[in-house]
Amino acid sequence: MNAAELAGFLRSRRARVQPADVGLDDGGRRQTRGLRRAEVADRAGVSLDYYTRLEQGRRLRPSRQVVIALARALQLSDGECNYLLGLVGEAALPAPGSRTPHEGALRLLGQLDALPAMVLNSRYDVLAWNRMTDALVADLADLPDRERNTLRWLFTGRADALAPPDRAQLAHRFVADLRGSGRYPDDRGVRHLVAELSRESGEFAALWARHEVGVNRTVTKTVDHPVAGVLQLSCEVLAVPDSDQRVMVYTAVPGTGTDRALRGLRERVEERTAGC
């Protein structure tokens, strides 16, 4: 824990908040710039002595609940609250759950027309995708919203085209990533998905019971495509800032058979689009 940095940050944020910002009467003349220490302590539900020692850089380690209460009292942004949590060794707040694709993710998706790409949330729901994803996976628009979920594909039979070693690796990494998102059990959507997959898949239930935590980044897949044949794909996962969403992009090593096959799929997509 960085007590000196914590102290300086608290002092600077307290000086920034005006009494009127939090519904307090400024009382005419104030010698203190911003809020008084007692006002912050009262709003956060801690003693004045405890808060004073935090601002003095004493080596105290406030709990996660106290840090979040201080963040509210000081009107911190989510980014500032996460910074404060990091100073005391606590994990960042999870981004709000989402069902609408992030605007920035959609713009990126629009620039990736040569590669299969999709936007996922923390539950692995597919929120948006491009035409190359349809060519690689399926016509996702034909699926009900509930079935546009890559974890359901993986554990309920839609991932049969994956080579067995790759499928096992993905299952392990995706489950660890789902737990590592920090959204279970507070996020109702994640909680319901875990309960559903635990009932329907013994494999998922066993992996979830291991309590492993991880972050899914780059992973490789071997896919047996009905038209393009066997593809060796690299799956890149790009996090969308201030969101629980990720952009998943399938790429291939330039000059390989998979690279040529993806270009062939793109040509088929363009021909089909031109014929519409």
C-alpha positions as CSV (number, residue, x, y, z in Angstrom):
1,M,0.0,0.0,0.0
2,N,1.3,3.5,-0.9
3,A,0.2,5.5,2.1
4,A,1.9,8.8,1.0
5,E,0.2,8.7,-2.5
6,L,-3.1,7.8,-0.8
7,A,-2.8,10.8,1.5
8,G,-1.9,13.2,-1.3
9,F,-4.7,12.0,-3.5
10,L,-7.3,12.3,-0.7
11,R,-6.2,15.9,0.1
12,S,-6.3,16.9,-3.6
13,R,-9.8,15.4,-4.2
14,R,-11.2,16.9,-1.0
15,A,-10.0,20.4,-2.1
16,R,-11.7,20.0,-5.4
17,V,-15.3,19.4,-4.0
18,Q,-17.2,22.5,-3.1
19,P,-19.7,22.4,-0.2
20,A,-22.6,23.3,-2.6
21,D,-21.7,20.3,-4.8
22,V,-22.8,18.0,-1.9
23,G,-25.7,20.0,-0.6
24,L,-23.8,21.8,2.2
25,D,-24.0,25.4,3.2
26,D,-20.7,27.1,2.7
27,G,-21.2,29.1,5.9
28,G,-19.8,32.3,4.5
29,R,-16.1,32.5,4.9
30,R,-14.1,29.2,4.9
31,Q,-10.4,28.8,5.7
32,T,-10.5,25.4,4.1
33,R,-10.5,25.0,0.3
34,G,-13.1,22.5,-0.6
35,L,-14.6,20.3,2.0
36,R,-13.5,20.1,5.6
37,R,-12.1,16.8,6.8
38,A,-15.0,16.4,9.2
39,E,-17.4,16.8,6.4
40,V,-15.7,14.1,4.3
41,A,-15.5,11.8,7.4
42,D,-19.2,12.3,8.1
43,R,-20.3,11.7,4.5
44,A,-18.2,8.5,4.4
45,G,-19.3,7.1,7.8
46,V,-15.8,7.1,9.4
47,S,-14.4,8.9,12.4
48,L,-12.7,12.2,11.9
49,D,-9.6,10.8,13.6
50,Y,-9.4,7.9,11.2
51,Y,-9.8,10.1,8.1
52,T,-7.3,12.6,9.4
53,R,-4.7,9.9,9.9
54,L,-5.3,8.7,6.3
55,E,-4.6,12.2,5.0
56,Q,-1.5,12.4,7.2
57,G,-0.1,9.3,5.4
58,R,-0.3,7.0,8.4
59,R,0.1,3.4,7.4
60,L,-3.5,2.4,7.7
61,R,-5.1,0.0,5.3
62,P,-8.8,1.0,4.7
63,S,-11.2,-1.7,3.7
64,R,-12.7,-1.9,0.3
65,Q,-16.0,-0.7,1.8
66,V,-14.3,2.3,3.3
67,V,-12.5,3.2,0.1
68,I,-15.8,3.1,-1.9
69,A,-17.5,5.2,0.8
70,L,-14.7,7.8,0.6
71,A,-15.0,7.8,-3.2
72,R,-18.7,8.6,-3.0
73,A,-18.1,11.3,-0.3
74,L,-15.5,12.9,-2.6
75,Q,-17.6,12.5,-5.8
76,L,-14.8,10.5,-7.5
77,S,-15.3,9.1,-11.0
78,D,-15.1,5.4,-11.6
79,G,-11.6,5.7,-12.8
80,E,-10.5,7.7,-9.7
81,C,-12.3,5.2,-7.4
82,N,-10.4,2.4,-9.1
83,Y,-7.2,4.3,-8.7
84,L,-7.9,4.7,-5.0
85,L,-8.7,1.0,-4.7
86,G,-5.4,0.1,-6.4
87,L,-3.5,2.2,-3.9
88,V,-4.8,0.0,-1.1
89,G,-4.3,-3.2,-2.9
90,E,-8.0,-3.8,-3.9
91,A,-9.4,-4.9,-7.2
92,A,-11.0,-2.4,-9.4
93,L,-14.8,-2.0,-9.6
94,P,-16.3,-4.1,-12.5
95,A,-17.6,-2.1,-15.4
96,P,-21.4,-1.9,-15.6
97,G,-23.0,-4.9,-17.4
98,S,-24.1,-4.2,-20.9
99,R,-26.4,-5.4,-23.6
100,T,-25.8,-2.6,-26.1
101,P,-22.6,-2.6,-28.1
102,H,-20.2,0.1,-27.2
103,E,-20.0,2.9,-29.8
104,G,-16.2,2.7,-30.1
105,A,-16.3,-1.1,-30.4
106,L,-18.8,-0.7,-33.3
107,R,-16.6,1.7,-35.1
108,L,-13.7,-0.7,-34.7
109,L,-15.9,-3.5,-36.0
110,G,-16.7,-1.5,-39.0
111,Q,-13.0,-1.2,-39.9
112,L,-12.4,-5.0,-39.7
113,D,-14.4,-6.1,-42.7
114,A,-11.5,-8.3,-43.9
115,L,-11.5,-10.5,-40.7
116,P,-14.1,-12.2,-38.6
117,A,-14.8,-10.0,-35.6
118,M,-17.5,-9.7,-32.9
119,V,-18.3,-7.6,-29.8
120,L,-18.8,-9.6,-26.6
121,N,-19.8,-8.6,-23.1
122,S,-18.6,-10.2,-19.8
123,R,-21.2,-13.0,-20.2
124,Y,-19.8,-13.8,-23.6
125,D,-23.1,-12.6,-25.3
126,V,-22.4,-11.7,-28.9
127,L,-23.7,-8.1,-29.1
128,A,-22.5,-7.3,-32.7
129,W,-20.6,-9.0,-35.5
130,N,-19.5,-8.5,-39.1
131,R,-20.2,-10.4,-42.3
132,M,-17.0,-12.4,-42.0
133,T,-18.2,-13.8,-38.7
134,D,-21.3,-15.1,-40.4
135,A,-19.1,-16.7,-43.0
136,L,-16.9,-18.3,-40.4
137,V,-19.4,-19.3,-37.7
138,A,-23.1,-19.1,-38.8
139,D,-25.7,-16.6,-39.8
140,L,-26.0,-15.2,-36.3
141,A,-29.0,-13.0,-37.2
142,D,-31.0,-16.2,-37.5
143,L,-30.3,-17.2,-33.9
144,P,-32.5,-16.0,-31.0
145,D,-30.7,-13.5,-28.8
146,R,-30.3,-16.1,-26.0
147,E,-28.3,-18.4,-28.3
148,R,-25.9,-15.7,-29.4
149,N,-23.5,-16.6,-26.6
150,T,-20.1,-18.2,-27.2
151,L,-20.1,-20.0,-23.8
152,R,-23.4,-21.7,-24.7
153,W,-21.8,-22.7,-28.1
154,L,-18.8,-24.1,-26.3
155,F,-20.7,-26.2,-23.7
156,T,-23.9,-27.2,-25.5
157,G,-22.6,-28.5,-28.9
158,R,-22.2,-25.5,-31.2
159,A,-18.4,-25.7,-31.1
160,D,-18.2,-29.2,-32.7
161,A,-15.9,-27.8,-35.5
162,L,-13.2,-27.1,-33.0
163,A,-10.3,-29.6,-32.7
164,P,-10.5,-31.4,-29.3
165,P,-7.3,-30.0,-27.8
166,D,-8.3,-26.5,-28.7
167,R,-11.8,-26.9,-27.4
168,A,-10.5,-28.1,-24.0
169,Q,-8.1,-25.2,-23.8
170,L,-10.9,-22.7,-24.7
171,A,-13.2,-24.2,-22.2
172,H,-10.7,-23.9,-19.4
173,R,-9.7,-20.3,-20.3
174,F,-13.2,-19.0,-20.9
175,V,-14.5,-20.3,-17.6
176,A,-11.5,-18.8,-15.7
177,D,-12.1,-15.5,-17.5
178,L,-15.8,-15.5,-16.6
179,R,-14.9,-15.9,-12.9
180,G,-12.0,-13.5,-13.3
181,S,-14.3,-10.7,-14.5
182,G,-15.3,-10.2,-10.9
183,R,-19.0,-10.1,-11.8
184,Y,-20.1,-13.3,-10.1
185,P,-22.3,-13.5,-8.0
186,D,-23.3,-9.8,-8.0
187,D,-24.2,-9.6,-11.7
188,R,-27.6,-11.3,-12.2
189,G,-26.9,-12.2,-15.8
190,V,-23.6,-13.9,-15.0
191,R,-25.2,-15.7,-12.0
192,H,-28.0,-17.1,-14.2
193,L,-25.6,-18.1,-16.9
194,V,-23.4,-20.0,-14.5
195,A,-26.5,-21.8,-13.0
196,E,-27.8,-22.7,-16.4
197,L,-24.5,-24.1,-17.7
198,S,-23.8,-25.9,-14.5
199,R,-27.1,-27.8,-14.9
200,E,-26.6,-28.5,-18.6
201,S,-22.9,-29.3,-18.8
202,G,-21.0,-31.5,-16.4
203,E,-17.8,-30.2,-17.9
204,F,-18.7,-26.6,-17.2
205,A,-19.7,-27.5,-13.6
206,A,-16.4,-29.2,-13.0
207,L,-14.4,-26.3,-14.4
208,W,-16.4,-23.8,-12.4
209,A,-15.9,-25.8,-9.2
210,R,-12.1,-25.4,-9.6
211,H,-12.4,-21.7,-8.8
212,E,-9.7,-20.7,-11.2
213,V,-9.3,-17.1,-12.2
214,G,-7.8,-15.8,-15.4
215,V,-8.0,-13.1,-18.1
216,N,-8.6,-14.3,-21.6
217,R,-6.4,-12.6,-24.2
218,T,-4.8,-14.3,-27.3
219,V,-5.7,-17.9,-27.9
220,T,-5.4,-20.2,-30.9
221,K,-8.1,-22.3,-32.5
222,T,-8.1,-25.1,-35.1
223,V,-11.5,-24.9,-36.9
224,D,-12.7,-27.4,-39.6
225,H,-14.8,-25.1,-41.8
226,P,-17.2,-26.8,-44.2
227,V,-16.1,-24.6,-47.2
228,A,-12.6,-23.3,-46.3
229,G,-11.3,-26.5,-44.7
230,V,-9.0,-26.7,-41.6
231,L,-8.1,-23.2,-40.3
232,Q,-5.4,-22.3,-37.8
233,L,-6.8,-19.1,-36.3
234,S,-5.4,-16.7,-33.7
235,C,-8.2,-15.2,-31.6
236,E,-7.2,-11.8,-30.3
237,V,-9.3,-10.3,-27.5
238,L,-9.2,-6.5,-27.2
239,A,-10.7,-4.9,-24.1
240,V,-13.0,-1.8,-24.5
241,P,-12.1,0.8,-21.9
242,D,-14.7,1.6,-19.2
243,S,-16.9,-1.2,-20.3
244,D,-17.4,-4.9,-19.7
245,Q,-17.1,-5.5,-23.5
246,R,-14.4,-7.0,-25.6
247,V,-13.7,-7.1,-29.4
248,M,-12.8,-10.6,-30.5
249,V,-10.9,-10.8,-33.8
250,Y,-9.8,-13.9,-35.7
251,T,-6.5,-13.5,-37.6
252,A,-4.1,-15.8,-39.5
253,V,-0.4,-15.7,-40.1
254,P,0.2,-13.9,-43.4
255,G,1.0,-16.2,-46.3
256,T,-0.3,-19.4,-44.7
257,G,-3.1,-21.6,-46.0
258,T,-5.4,-20.1,-43.4
259,D,-4.6,-16.6,-44.6
260,R,-5.5,-17.6,-48.1
261,A,-8.7,-19.3,-47.0
262,L,-9.8,-16.2,-45.1
263,R,-9.3,-14.1,-48.2
264,G,-11.3,-16.7,-50.1
265,L,-14.1,-16.4,-47.6
266,R,-14.1,-12.6,-47.9
267,E,-14.4,-12.9,-51.7
268,R,-17.4,-15.1,-51.3
269,V,-18.9,-12.6,-48.8
270,E,-18.4,-9.8,-51.3
271,E,-19.8,-11.8,-54.2
272,R,-22.9,-12.7,-52.2
273,T,-23.3,-9.1,-51.0
274,A,-23.0,-7.8,-54.6
275,G,-25.6,-10.2,-55.8
276,C,-28.2,-9.0,-53.3
